[in-house]
Amino acid sequence: MIGAGPVRPVLIWLAVGGAIAAAGVEAATSPLLAWRDAIYIAGCFAGVAALAFLLVQPLLAGGYLPGLRLKLGRRVHGWVGGALVAAVVVHVAALWLTSPPDVIDALLFRSPTAFSVWGVVAMWAVFATALLAALRRWQRLWRLGHVGLAVVIAVATIVHALLIDGTMGPVSKAVLCALVLAATAKVVLDARVPAALRLLARRGRRPI
């Protein structure tokens, strides 16, 4: 009988890989892609990839992916962050080439569709995170800003994805979004609880 130790890492990788693969396969077989040109399809899959990266990112940052040392995981976290920025750029650029007026309306927050507003918020938060990474020498600003922006990116992207009736199937999309939310919440809580404990400890050492 296999112990719980070897099984848990396998289950984690299967859950992450399965959720991403299911979303990708369902998007690839979507009837909404029929007769669409290559630019539109590339933009759709860039959006799917961006959502998948958002699942992997907090898991890498928190060291929750088995088999990866925390230092290596955080290094990969940076690489995936760059891939996330690239995926967002491809997604928006493809939408621009497909329908420039819609993209302009979305960027100016005058689009009649709510998902466009959430998508633009997520996009700017991703770009702000990339800019903040360049200023990482300011550690306190980096930590506070990175966590805050990560929450904004995750929430805005989830709402954006759920409001769209697009290439991703409703079930696989909902599962992937739920996992992104859970992973982000786990990392944020794990980061904040030790910080709160340290603050309480410092206060406890102060003379009365």
N, C-alpha and C positions, 0 to 999 in steps of 0.2 A: 504494500500500500504506500502511495506517494504522500509524503508529509506536506503540511500546509506551506512550509517554507519554499520548496521548489515550485509549488503550484501558483502561489500568489503573483510572482513576477510574470509568469506566462499569461495569467488572466489579465493583468494590467496591459500588457502589450497587445493581447487579443482584443481587448475592449477598445483601446485607442486605434489600433490598425483596422479593426472591423468597422468601427463607426466612420472612419475616414473613407475606407474602401466602399462601404455601402452608399455613402453620399455620392462618391465619384461615379460608381456604376449606375446609380439611378439617374444621375445627371446626364451621363453618356447615352443612356437609352431613352431620354425624354423625347416625346413627340414634338415638343416645342422647338427642338433644334432642326427639325426637318425643313429643308430648303433654305436654311440660314447660311449666310456666307461665313468664311473662315474668321473674319474679324469679330463678328458677333459671338461665335462659338468660343474663340480665344478669351473674349471678355467674360463670358459666363464661367468658364473653367478657372479663370484667374480669381473670380469671386469665391468659387468653391475652395480653391487652394488657400485663399486668405483665411477663410473660416477654419480650415483644417490647421493652419499655422497657429491660429489663436487657441486651439486646443493643446497643441504641443508646447507653446511658449511657457505658460505657467508651470507645466509639469517639469520642464527643463530647469526653470529658475528655482523651483522648490526642491529639486533633486528627487522627484517622485518616479522617474523612469528607471526601472531596475537595470543594472548592468552599466550605468553611466555614473562615474564619480561626479560629485557635486561641482568640482572645478571644471571638468570637461563639459558637463551639462550646461553650465553657465556660458562657456565659450560657444557651444553650439547654439545656445539661446541667442547670442549676438548674431550668428550667421542666419538663423531662422528669422530674426528681426529684419535683417536686410532683405531676405526673400519675401517677407510680408510687405515691406514697402514696395518692392518690385511688383508684386501681385496686385497691389492697390493701384499702382500707376498703370499697369496693363489693363486692369478692369475699367478704370476711368477713361483711359485713352481709347479703348475699344468702343465704349459708349459714346465718346465724343465723335469718333469717326462714323458711327452708325447714326447718331442723331444729335448734332451740335446744339440745337435749340433746347432740347430737354436737359442737357448737361449744364448749359448756361443758367437755365431757370433753377436747377438744383443748387448750383454754386451760389446763386444770389438769394437762396431760401425763398423763392417765390413759386416753387413747383407745387401743383395741386395734390401731389401724391405724398403721403406721410413718409413712405419708406425712403424717398429721396432725401428728405431732411435728415433722417437718422444716418443714412449712408454718408452724407457730407460731413456730419459731426464725427463719425468714426474715421473718415479719411483724414480730416485735419488733426485729430488726436494721434493717429499713426505718424503723421509727418512731424507733429510736435515732439513725440517720443524719440524719433530719429534725431531731431535737432538737439534734444536734451542729452542724448547719448554722446554727442560731440562735446558737451560741456560737463562731462562726467567728473572732471577734476573737482567740482563742487559737490562733494559727496552728499551733504545734507539735502541740497536742492535736488540732486539726482534721485535719491531714495523716495522723498516725498512726492516729487513730480511723477516719477516712473510708476509708482503704485497707483496714484490718482488717475493718471492717464490710462493705465492698464484697465482699470475699472470702467472708465468712460468708453474705451475701445470695445471691450467685451459686451457691455450692455447695449451700446448703440448698434454694434454689428448684429447682435442677436435680434433686436427689434427690427432692424433693416431686413434681415434675412427672413424672419417669420412673416413680415407684412407682404413680401413679394411672392406672387404666384408664378414662380419661374421654373428653371430646369431641375432644381433639386426637388425630390419628392417630399411630401409633407412629413412622412414618418422619419425618414433618415435625417431630414433637416432638423426636425424637433429633437431627435436623439443627440445629434451633434451639438446643437445649441445648448441643450441641457448639460452636456458634458463640459462645454466651454465655460458655462456659468459656474458649475460645481468646482472645476479646477481653479478658476480665478478666485472664487470665494475661499477655497482651501488655502491658497498661497497667501492671500491678503490677511486672513485670520491668523495663520501661523506666523506671519511677520509682525502683526500688531500685538498679539498676546505676549510674546517675550518682551517686546518693548514696554508694554504696560507694566509687566512684572519688574523690569529693571527700574522703571520710574518709581514704583512703590518702594522698592528696596532702597533707593537713594533717599526718598523721603523718610523712611524708617531710620536711616542712619543720622538724620539731622538732629542736633541737640535741641532739647525742649527748653 
